Amino acid sequence: MTLKVVIHQTEIARMMSPAGDVGRGAARAAGRVRDRAKRYAPVNTGLLRNSITSTKKISVPLQAVYTIGTPIPYGLYQEEGTRPIFARRAPYLVFKTKDGRWVRTYSTKGVPAVHYLRRALSELSDADFR
């Protein structure tokens, strides 16, 4: 028995185009990961949650690469967390709380990691591409 495989370059190009099956599936999966990340992101004002986007990064044949994230600088600290913060250039850290009070302290506990992006990506499944 002989098996013959024929690869049609035009058919592969059609499937990999943004309007093709692979391109649409990748866009759909990126959108679903983005939506999950928004759901898992911590909310105070909603700025972080509303800034999470999925963007097609490069458009090269046979590749569909998307970036999912936020341009908000503190998004990284919410994702990864921070170590305790100590005063370095002054004897105290001084900052204003949400309720308008001024606080003076030697250190803070830092910010615990939320991993909203990592969690959203870890739930990616083949069903997300359909």
GROMACS elastic network, one bead per residue, 0.5 to 0.9 nm:
[ bonds ]
;  ai    aj funct       b0    kb
    7    10     6  0.89157   500
    7    11     6  0.81711   500
    7    12     6  0.79031   500
    8    11     6  0.53489   500
    8    12     6  0.64046   500
    8    13     6  0.87044   500
    9    12     6  0.51237   500
    9    13     6  0.60777   500
    9    14     6  0.85588   500
   10    13     6  0.50195   500
   10    14     6  0.61196   500
   10    15     6  0.86660   500
   11    14     6  0.50119   500
   11    15     6  0.62250   500
   11    16     6  0.86170   500
   12    15     6  0.51180   500
   12    16     6  0.61259   500
   12    17     6  0.85554   500
   12    62     6  0.82175   500
   13    16     6  0.51231   500
   13    17     6  0.60135   500
   13    20     6  0.82946   500
   13    61     6  0.72001   500
   13    62     6  0.74718   500
   14    17     6  0.52618   500
   14    18     6  0.85619   500
   14    19     6  0.78002   500
   14    20     6  0.55518   500
   14    21     6  0.81717   500
   15    18     6  0.82014   500
   15    19     6  0.76882   500
   15    21     6  0.50961   500
   15    22     6  0.56543   500
   15    23     6  0.71117   500
   15    62     6  0.89845   500
   16    19     6  0.78621   500
   16    20     6  0.55190   500
   16    21     6  0.68631   500
   16    22     6  0.52739   500
   16    23     6  0.54971   500
   16    24     6  0.87644   500
   16    61     6  0.68028   500
   16    62     6  0.56856   500
   16    63     6  0.73966   500
   16    64     6  0.78789   500
   17    21     6  0.79328   500
   17    22     6  0.74495   500
   17    23     6  0.57222   500
   17    24     6  0.84633   500
   17    59     6  0.89742   500
   17    61     6  0.74280   500
   17    62     6  0.81222   500
   17    64     6  0.88711   500
   18    21     6  0.81386   500
   18    22     6  0.77169   500
   18    24     6  0.62088   500
   18    27     6  0.83651   500
   18    59     6  0.85472   500
   18    64     6  0.82365   500
   19    22     6  0.82751   500
   19    23     6  0.60508   500
   19    24     6  0.59882   500
   20    23     6  0.53052   500
   20    24     6  0.60147   500
   20    25     6  0.84333   500
   21    24     6  0.53171   500
   21    25     6  0.60251   500
   21    26     6  0.85990   500
   22    25     6  0.50657   500
   22    26     6  0.60873   500
   22    27     6  0.85566   500
   22    64     6  0.79466   500
   22   129     6  0.84395   500
   23    26     6  0.52463   500
   23    27     6  0.62084   500
   23    28     6  0.85824   500
   23    63     6  0.85105   500
   23    64     6  0.63210   500
   24    27     6  0.51063   500
   24    28     6  0.60424   500
   24    29     6  0.86090   500
   24   129     6  0.79917   500
   24   130     6  0.86540   500
   25    28     6  0.50363   500
   25    29     6  0.61342   500
   25    30     6  0.85617   500
   25   128     6  0.77307   500
   25   130     6  0.59377   500
   26    29     6  0.51550   500
   26    30     6  0.61142   500
   26    31     6  0.85626   500
   26    64     6  0.64627   500
   26    65     6  0.79935   500
   26    66     6  0.80090   500
   26   128     6  0.86811   500
   26   129     6  0.61423   500
   27    30     6  0.51436   500
   27    31     6  0.61734   500
   27    32     6  0.86876   500
   27    54     6  0.85471   500
   27    55     6  0.88264   500
   27    56     6  0.79336   500
   27    64     6  0.81364   500
   27    66     6  0.77164   500
   27   129     6  0.80222   500
   28    31     6  0.51367   500
   28    32     6  0.62811   500
   28    33     6  0.87766   500
   28   128     6  0.67780   500
   28   129     6  0.58646   500
   28   130     6  0.74240   500
   29    32     6  0.50754   500
   29    33     6  0.62277   500
   29    34     6  0.85482   500
   29   124     6  0.75618   500
   29   125     6  0.85285   500
   29   126     6  0.86153   500
   29   127     6  0.85052   500
   29   130     6  0.79997   500
   30    33     6  0.51965   500
   30    34     6  0.61366   500
   30    35     6  0.86485   500
   30    54     6  0.61536   500
   30    55     6  0.82555   500
   30    56     6  0.89046   500
   30    66     6  0.65914   500
   30    67     6  0.79715   500
   30    68     6  0.71801   500
   30   128     6  0.84834   500
   30   129     6  0.86261   500
   31    35     6  0.61589   500
   31    36     6  0.86860   500
   31    53     6  0.82381   500
   31    54     6  0.62799   500
   31    68     6  0.85804   500
   32    35     6  0.50317   500
   32    36     6  0.62481   500
   32    37     6  0.85872   500
   32   120     6  0.85818   500
   32   124     6  0.82885   500
   32   128     6  0.67034   500
   32   129     6  0.89045   500
   33    36     6  0.51392   500
   33    37     6  0.61348   500
   33    38     6  0.86589   500
   33    54     6  0.83886   500
   33    68     6  0.77416   500
   33   117     6  0.80958   500
   33   120     6  0.54428   500
   33   121     6  0.58868   500
   33   123     6  0.80276   500
   33   124     6  0.68629   500
   33   128     6  0.84473   500
   34    37     6  0.50869   500
   34    38     6  0.62755   500
   34    39     6  0.87071   500
   34    52     6  0.67095   500
   34    53     6  0.62174   500
   34    54     6  0.60280   500
   34    68     6  0.61743   500
   34    69     6  0.77326   500
   34   117     6  0.81278   500
   34   120     6  0.74879   500
   34   121     6  0.86750   500
   35    38     6  0.51305   500
   35    39     6  0.63263   500
   35    40     6  0.88125   500
   35    52     6  0.84509   500
   35    53     6  0.86921   500
   35   120     6  0.82570   500
   36    40     6  0.62135   500
   36    41     6  0.85557   500
   36   116     6  0.81536   500
   36   117     6  0.81397   500
   36   119     6  0.83051   500
   36   120     6  0.51822   500
   36   121     6  0.83046   500
   36   123     6  0.87203   500
   37    40     6  0.51053   500
   37    41     6  0.59154   500
   37    49     6  0.80066   500
   37    52     6  0.75206   500
   37    68     6  0.87341   500
   37    69     6  0.85070   500
   37   115     6  0.89928   500
   37   116     6  0.53467   500
   37   117     6  0.51689   500
   37   118     6  0.81965   500
   37   119     6  0.74534   500
   37   120     6  0.50912   500
   37   121     6  0.80153   500
   38    41     6  0.52404   500
   38    42     6  0.85110   500
   38    48     6  0.82940   500
   38    49     6  0.50396   500
   38    50     6  0.73245   500
   38    51     6  0.86868   500
   38    52     6  0.64901   500
   38    53     6  0.89366   500
   38   116     6  0.77655   500
   38   117     6  0.84761   500
   38   120     6  0.87202   500
   39    42     6  0.83580   500
   39    49     6  0.76862   500
   39   116     6  0.81803   500
   39   120     6  0.87378   500
   40    43     6  0.89472   500
   40    49     6  0.85901   500
   40   114     6  0.82362   500
   40   115     6  0.82808   500
   40   116     6  0.50066   500
   40   117     6  0.78386   500
   40   119     6  0.78277   500
   40   120     6  0.74648   500
   41    48     6  0.72967   500
   41    49     6  0.58720   500
   41    75     6  0.89406   500
   41    78     6  0.81691   500
   41    79     6  0.84895   500
   41   114     6  0.74708   500
   41   115     6  0.81616   500
   41   116     6  0.51598   500
   41   117     6  0.78369   500
   42    46     6  0.82186   500
   42    48     6  0.77734   500
   42    49     6  0.73864   500
   42    78     6  0.77087   500
   42   114     6  0.74656   500
   42   116     6  0.78974   500
   43    46     6  0.52269   500
   43    47     6  0.79013   500
   43    48     6  0.72877   500
   43    49     6  0.67978   500
   44    47     6  0.79020   500
   44    48     6  0.85206   500
   45    48     6  0.78031   500
   45    49     6  0.87130   500
   46    49     6  0.52421   500
   46    50     6  0.60033   500
   46    51     6  0.85234   500
   47    50     6  0.52730   500
   47    51     6  0.61399   500
   47    72     6  0.81602   500
   48    51     6  0.52385   500
   48    52     6  0.66975   500
   48    70     6  0.71723   500
   48    71     6  0.87610   500
   48    72     6  0.65316   500
   48    74     6  0.81987   500
   48    75     6  0.65555   500
   49    52     6  0.57834   500
   49    70     6  0.85310   500
   50    53     6  0.82444   500
   50    70     6  0.88597   500
   51    69     6  0.79975   500
   51    70     6  0.54849   500
   51    71     6  0.70372   500
   51    72     6  0.71369   500
   52    68     6  0.69995   500
   52    69     6  0.51870   500
   52    71     6  0.78517   500
   52    72     6  0.87395   500
   53    67     6  0.79756   500
   53    68     6  0.56038   500
   53    69     6  0.57035   500
   53    70     6  0.63792   500
   53    71     6  0.89951   500
   54    66     6  0.63933   500
   54    67     6  0.55282   500
   54    69     6  0.67418   500
   54    70     6  0.89094   500
   55    65     6  0.85370   500
   55    66     6  0.53672   500
   55    67     6  0.53175   500
   55    68     6  0.65242   500
   55    69     6  0.87638   500
   56    59     6  0.73867   500
   56    64     6  0.73758   500
   56    65     6  0.59075   500
   56    67     6  0.64043   500
   56    68     6  0.89511   500
   57    64     6  0.81209   500
   57    65     6  0.55601   500
   57    66     6  0.51483   500
   57    67     6  0.61123   500
   58    63     6  0.78345   500
   58    64     6  0.71013   500
   58    65     6  0.59241   500
   58    66     6  0.75797   500
   59    62     6  0.87969   500
   59    63     6  0.69274   500
   59    64     6  0.67089   500
   59    65     6  0.75815   500
   60    63     6  0.55240   500
   60    64     6  0.74019   500
   60    65     6  0.88452   500
   61    64     6  0.81470   500
   68   117     6  0.80641   500
   69    72     6  0.89575   500
   69    75     6  0.83134   500
   69   117     6  0.74429   500
   70    73     6  0.79655   500
   70    75     6  0.64976   500
   70    76     6  0.85182   500
   71    74     6  0.87786   500
   71    75     6  0.75877   500
   72    75     6  0.55062   500
   72    76     6  0.81037   500
   73    76     6  0.64196   500
   73    77     6  0.78535   500
   74    77     6  0.51165   500
   74    78     6  0.63498   500
   74    79     6  0.86738   500
   75    78     6  0.51176   500
   75    79     6  0.61853   500
   75    80     6  0.86534   500
   76    79     6  0.50334   500
   76    80     6  0.59693   500
   76    81     6  0.76098   500
   77    80     6  0.52554   500
   77    82     6  0.61627   500
   77   111     6  0.72302   500
   77   112     6  0.85071   500
   77   113     6  0.72586   500
   77   114     6  0.87951   500
   78    81     6  0.53879   500
   78    82     6  0.82530   500
   78   111     6  0.71607   500
   78   112     6  0.73548   500
   78   113     6  0.56710   500
   78   114     6  0.56998   500
   78   115     6  0.71909   500
   78   116     6  0.80200   500
   79   112     6  0.86749   500
   79   113     6  0.54319   500
   79   114     6  0.52048   500
   79   116     6  0.60285   500
   79   117     6  0.67976   500
   79   118     6  0.78485   500
   80   111     6  0.87188   500
   80   112     6  0.77222   500
   80   114     6  0.69352   500
   80   115     6  0.63441   500
   81   110     6  0.73319   500
   81   111     6  0.50042   500
   81   114     6  0.70363   500
   81   115     6  0.83872   500
   82    85     6  0.79951   500
   82   109     6  0.85660   500
   82   110     6  0.51499   500
   82   111     6  0.50405   500
   82   112     6  0.65483   500
   82   113     6  0.73048   500
   83   108     6  0.88526   500
   83   109     6  0.71374   500
   83   110     6  0.50931   500
   83   111     6  0.70865   500
   83   112     6  0.83377   500
   84   107     6  0.68413   500
   84   108     6  0.54980   500
   84   111     6  0.77664   500
   85    93     6  0.87260   500
   85   106     6  0.85959   500
   85   107     6  0.53701   500
   85   108     6  0.52029   500
   85   109     6  0.67150   500
   85   110     6  0.59055   500
   86    92     6  0.81134   500
   86    93     6  0.72586   500
   86   105     6  0.87723   500
   86   106     6  0.60776   500
   86   108     6  0.67206   500
   87    90     6  0.59214   500
   87    91     6  0.61412   500
   87    92     6  0.53803   500
   87    93     6  0.52720   500
   87    94     6  0.89663   500
   87   105     6  0.82461   500
   87   106     6  0.59241   500
   87   107     6  0.63029   500
   88    91     6  0.72720   500
   88    92     6  0.81827   500
   88    93     6  0.85456   500
   89    92     6  0.84428   500
   90    93     6  0.72867   500
   91   105     6  0.86043   500
   91   106     6  0.69772   500
   92   104     6  0.59508   500
   92   105     6  0.53048   500
   92   107     6  0.76417   500
   93   103     6  0.78728   500
   93   104     6  0.56118   500
   93   105     6  0.52918   500
   93   106     6  0.59290   500
   93   107     6  0.66966   500
   93   108     6  0.84915   500
   94   102     6  0.69687   500
   94   103     6  0.55861   500
   94   105     6  0.66901   500
   94   106     6  0.89201   500
   95   101     6  0.84043   500
   95   102     6  0.57085   500
   95   103     6  0.54764   500
   95   104     6  0.69007   500
   95   105     6  0.89264   500
   96    99     6  0.80443   500
   96   100     6  0.58535   500
   96   101     6  0.55470   500
   96   103     6  0.61304   500
   97   100     6  0.53056   500
   97   101     6  0.53638   500
   97   102     6  0.63408   500
   97   103     6  0.71670   500
   98   101     6  0.74752   500
  104   107     6  0.89918   500
  105   108     6  0.75015   500
  107   110     6  0.85941   500
  108   111     6  0.86877   500
  109   112     6  0.85844   500
  111   114     6  0.89152   500
  113   116     6  0.86806   500
  114   117     6  0.86053   500
  114   118     6  0.89878   500
  114   119     6  0.88083   500
  115   118     6  0.51897   500
  115   119     6  0.58683   500
  115   120     6  0.84465   500
  116   119     6  0.52839   500
  116   120     6  0.62079   500
  116   121     6  0.87410   500
  117   120     6  0.51455   500
  117   121     6  0.62113   500
  117   122     6  0.85677   500
  118   121     6  0.51750   500
  118   122     6  0.60378   500
  118   123     6  0.87930   500
  119   122     6  0.51009   500
  119   123     6  0.65449   500
  120   123     6  0.55218   500
  120   124     6  0.70512   500
  121   124     6  0.53581   500
  122   125     6  0.84755   500
  124   127     6  0.81421   500
  124   128     6  0.65327   500
  124   129     6  0.89494   500
  125   128     6  0.55534   500
  125   129     6  0.76283   500
  126   129     6  0.56050   500
  126   130     6  0.73282   500
  127   130     6  0.54389   500
